[in-house]
Amino acid sequence: QVQLVESGGGLVEPGGSLRLSCVASRSAFTIVAMAWYRQAPGKERELVARVRTGDRIDYTDSVKGRFTISKDAAKNTVSLQMNSLQPEDTGVYYCNAIIKYTLGPGSSWGQGTQVTVSS
């Protein structure tokens, strides 16, 4: 099982920036994708950004041009640089990894880190 540990959340004013990081434990299995999801109070968890094999990157429309996802394969980390933060970006941000296990793909989640955008 791959363990994920997130860091970097906090409180920031509108227009500010935060950087989230997620470290995946070493594993004999291949991580084929890493992503950031978020869940706002009373809402479903949604995909924010994802980087897949071959460095294919996807963003949800609301964060395009403001957030940047990056992956360091050597360090088994994925980061999310969040700029021009708005109150609607508030929520718990979760790191996710899709792993290619012997018997099929599996998914791991981090514990989540709170991001609050407020003046």
Backbone as numpy.savetxt, mean C-alpha at the origin, in Angstrom:
# Nx Ny Nz CAx CAy CAz Cx Cy Cz
4.22 -18.51 5.05 3.38 -17.32 5.05 4.26 -16.08 5.05
3.97 -15.15 4.16 4.71 -13.90 4.10 4.09 -12.91 5.09
4.93 -12.31 5.92 4.47 -11.31 6.88 4.75 -9.93 6.32
3.80 -9.02 6.53 3.93 -7.65 6.04 3.86 -6.70 7.22
4.77 -5.73 7.26 4.78 -4.74 8.33 4.80 -3.35 7.71
3.77 -2.55 8.04 3.65 -1.21 7.50 4.17 -0.18 8.50
4.54 0.99 7.97 4.92 2.12 8.80 4.69 3.40 8.02
4.64 4.52 8.74 4.61 5.80 8.08 3.29 6.56 8.14
2.26 6.01 8.74 1.01 6.75 8.82 1.11 7.90 9.82
0.03 8.67 9.90 0.01 9.76 10.85 -1.04 10.79 10.52
-0.92 11.94 11.17 -1.84 13.05 10.98 -1.14 14.12 10.16
-1.82 14.61 9.14 -1.24 15.64 8.28 -2.34 16.60 7.86
-1.97 17.85 7.63 -2.94 18.85 7.18 -3.22 18.68 5.69
-4.38 19.13 5.24 -4.67 19.09 3.79 -3.57 19.76 2.98
-3.19 19.12 1.88 -2.09 19.61 1.07 -0.74 19.05 1.45
-0.68 18.36 2.57 0.58 17.80 3.04 0.93 16.47 2.41
2.03 15.90 2.87 2.54 14.65 2.30 2.86 13.65 3.40
2.74 12.39 3.04 3.17 11.29 3.88 3.77 10.21 3.00
4.63 9.40 3.60 5.20 8.27 2.87 4.98 7.01 3.69
4.31 6.04 3.09 4.07 4.76 3.74 5.08 3.73 3.21
5.50 2.85 4.09 6.41 1.78 3.68 5.89 0.45 4.19
6.18 -0.59 3.44 5.76 -1.94 3.80 6.92 -2.89 3.52
7.30 -3.64 4.53 8.38 -4.61 4.38 7.80 -6.01 4.44
8.15 -6.82 3.47 7.70 -8.21 3.43 8.81 -9.12 3.94
8.43 -10.11 4.75 9.43 -11.05 5.25 9.96 -11.90 4.11
11.18 -12.37 4.30 11.80 -13.22 3.29 11.03 -14.53 3.17
10.92 -15.01 1.92 10.17 -16.22 1.69 10.76 -16.97 0.50
10.56 -18.27 0.49 11.01 -19.06 -0.65 10.10 -18.89 -1.84
8.97 -18.24 -1.63 7.99 -18.10 -2.69 8.08 -16.71 -3.31
7.58 -16.59 -4.52 7.68 -15.35 -5.29 6.49 -14.44 -5.00
6.79 -13.19 -4.72 5.73 -12.18 -4.61 5.47 -11.62 -6.00
4.26 -11.80 -6.50 3.97 -11.38 -7.88 3.32 -10.01 -7.95
2.85 -9.51 -6.81 2.26 -8.18 -6.79 2.25 -7.66 -5.36
2.42 -6.36 -5.24 2.26 -5.70 -3.94 1.39 -4.46 -4.16
0.59 -4.18 -3.17 -0.39 -3.12 -3.35 -0.68 -2.42 -2.03
-1.29 -1.25 -2.15 -1.83 -0.52 -1.00 -3.34 -0.39 -1.19
-4.05 -0.74 -0.14 -5.49 -0.55 -0.07 -5.77 0.43 1.06
-6.96 0.97 1.07 -7.37 1.82 2.20 -8.84 1.57 2.49
-9.17 1.83 3.74 -10.56 1.70 4.17 -10.92 2.89 5.03
-11.87 3.68 4.54 -12.38 4.82 5.28 -13.51 4.36 6.18
-13.78 5.10 7.24 -14.87 4.72 8.16 -16.18 4.56 7.41
-16.83 3.42 7.62 -18.12 3.18 7.01 -18.08 2.80 5.54
-16.88 2.63 4.99 -16.75 2.29 3.58 -16.00 0.97 3.40
-16.13 0.41 2.20 -15.42 -0.81 1.89 -13.94 -0.52 1.61
-13.14 -1.55 1.80 -11.72 -1.42 1.48 -11.57 -1.28 -0.04
-10.71 -0.35 -0.48 -10.53 -0.12 -1.90 -9.05 -0.14 -2.26
-8.78 -0.56 -3.48 -7.41 -0.55 -3.99 -6.98 0.90 -4.24
-5.80 1.25 -3.77 -5.24 2.59 -4.01 -4.20 2.54 -5.13
-3.25 1.62 -5.00 -2.18 1.51 -6.00 -1.60 0.11 -5.93
-1.10 -0.36 -7.07 -0.60 -1.72 -7.15 0.57 -1.78 -8.13
1.58 -2.58 -7.79 2.68 -2.82 -8.72 2.78 -4.33 -8.91
2.74 -4.73 -10.17 2.73 -6.15 -10.51 4.02 -6.57 -11.21
4.15 -7.83 -11.44 5.32 -8.36 -12.14 5.54 -7.60 -13.44
6.80 -7.25 -13.69 7.12 -6.46 -14.87 6.95 -4.97 -14.61
6.79 -4.62 -13.32 6.64 -3.21 -12.91 5.41 -2.55 -13.54
4.38 -3.33 -13.74 3.11 -2.74 -14.19 2.45 -2.11 -12.98
2.04 -0.86 -13.14 1.49 -0.08 -12.02 0.08 0.38 -12.33
-0.77 0.27 -11.33 -2.15 0.74 -11.45 -2.47 1.66 -10.28
-3.25 2.69 -10.53 -3.73 3.61 -9.49 -5.24 3.75 -9.61
-5.88 3.92 -8.48 -7.28 4.31 -8.55 -7.34 5.75 -9.03
-8.41 6.12 -9.71 -8.48 7.42 -10.37 -8.27 8.59 -9.41
-8.78 8.47 -8.20 -8.77 9.61 -7.28 -7.36 9.98 -6.79
-6.38 9.10 -6.98 -5.03 9.41 -6.48 -4.03 9.63 -7.61
-4.46 9.45 -8.84 -3.54 9.64 -9.97 -2.98 11.07 -9.98
-1.67 11.15 -10.14 -1.00 12.45 -10.15 -0.62 12.94 -8.77
-1.10 12.28 -7.72 -0.78 12.70 -6.36 0.02 11.62 -5.60
-0.28 10.36 -5.85 0.38 9.26 -5.16 1.32 8.55 -6.12
2.42 8.03 -5.56 3.37 7.25 -6.35 3.74 5.99 -5.57
3.55 4.84 -6.20 3.94 3.58 -5.60 5.29 3.16 -6.18
6.14 2.61 -5.34 7.44 2.15 -5.81 7.81 0.87 -5.06
8.57 0.03 -5.72 8.96 -1.25 -5.14 10.46 -1.42 -5.20
11.03 -1.91 -4.11 12.45 -2.24 -4.07 12.52 -3.75 -3.88
12.73 -4.46 -4.97 12.72 -5.92 -4.92 13.84 -6.47 -4.04
14.97 -5.80 -4.05 16.12 -6.28 -3.27 15.83 -6.23 -1.77
15.05 -5.23 -1.35 14.72 -5.07 0.06 13.35 -5.61 0.40
12.65 -6.15 -0.60 11.30 -6.68 -0.39 10.37 -5.62 0.23
10.45 -4.41 -0.27 9.62 -3.34 0.26 8.80 -2.68 -0.85
7.68 -2.13 -0.44 6.89 -1.30 -1.33 6.53 -0.03 -0.56
6.62 1.10 -1.24 6.35 2.39 -0.61 5.25 3.12 -1.36
4.60 4.01 -0.65 3.56 4.83 -1.25 3.83 6.28 -0.83
4.26 7.07 -1.78 4.45 8.50 -1.55 3.15 9.21 -1.84
2.61 9.88 -0.83 1.31 10.53 -0.97 1.49 12.03 -0.84
1.20 12.75 -1.90 1.31 14.21 -1.92 -0.07 14.83 -2.09
-0.16 16.10 -1.79 -1.43 16.85 -1.93 -2.58 16.10 -1.27
-2.35 15.65 -0.06 -3.36 14.86 0.65 -4.59 15.69 0.94
-5.74 15.03 0.86 -7.03 15.66 1.10 -7.77 14.89 2.18
-8.74 15.52 2.83 -9.50 14.82 3.88 -10.09 13.49 3.42
-10.47 13.41 2.17 -11.06 12.16 1.67 -10.03 11.04 1.53
-8.76 11.34 1.73 -7.74 10.30 1.74 -7.61 9.64 3.12
-8.32 10.15 4.09 -8.28 9.60 5.44 -8.77 8.15 5.46
-8.07 7.33 6.21 -8.47 5.94 6.36 -7.33 5.10 6.89
-7.60 3.83 7.04 -6.56 2.88 7.40 -5.99 2.30 6.11
-4.69 2.40 5.96 -4.02 1.93 4.75 -3.38 0.57 5.03
-3.67 -0.37 4.15 -3.18 -1.74 4.31 -2.26 -2.12 3.15
-1.18 -2.77 3.49 -0.29 -3.34 2.48 -0.78 -4.75 2.16
-0.69 -5.11 0.90 -1.12 -6.44 0.45 -0.09 -7.02 -0.49
0.11 -8.32 -0.37 1.02 -9.01 -1.29 0.33 -10.25 -1.84
0.50 -10.48 -3.12 0.04 -11.70 -3.75 1.26 -12.59 -3.97
1.20 -13.81 -3.42 2.34 -14.70 -3.43 2.03 -15.93 -4.26
3.01 -16.35 -5.02 2.87 -17.55 -5.85 3.36 -18.74 -5.04
2.43 -19.43 -4.37 2.76 -20.63 -3.62 2.75 -21.84 -4.55
3.26 -22.94 -4.04 3.35 -24.17 -4.85 1.99 -24.63 -5.34
0.98 -24.53 -4.47 -0.34 -25.03 -4.81 -1.26 -23.95 -5.37
-0.73 -22.75 -5.56 -1.56 -21.68 -6.11 -1.27 -20.37 -5.43
-1.89 -19.31 -5.91 -1.62 -17.98 -5.34 -2.25 -17.80 -3.96
-1.62 -16.97 -3.15 -2.15 -16.62 -1.84 -1.99 -15.14 -1.60
-2.64 -14.64 -0.56 -2.63 -13.21 -0.27 -2.27 -12.99 1.19
-1.45 -11.99 1.44 -1.11 -11.59 2.81 -1.43 -10.12 2.99
-1.81 -9.78 4.22 -2.16 -8.40 4.56 -1.33 -7.93 5.75
-1.00 -6.65 5.74 -0.39 -6.04 6.90 -1.46 -5.68 7.92
-1.01 -5.14 9.03 -1.94 -4.83 10.13 -2.67 -3.51 9.91
-2.18 -2.70 8.98 -2.80 -1.42 8.69 -2.13 -0.27 9.43
-2.15 0.89 8.79 -1.61 2.10 9.41 -2.57 3.25 9.14
-2.85 4.02 10.17 -3.86 5.09 10.08 -3.27 6.33 9.41
-4.01 6.85 8.44 -3.69 8.13 7.82 -4.87 9.06 8.05
-4.62 10.20 8.68 -5.66 11.18 8.95 -5.25 12.51 8.35
-6.12 13.03 7.48 -5.87 14.32 6.84 -6.90 15.30 7.39
-6.42 16.24 8.17 -7.34 17.16 8.84 -6.60 18.42 9.25
-7.33 19.52 9.25 -6.76 20.78 9.72 -7.11 21.00 11.19
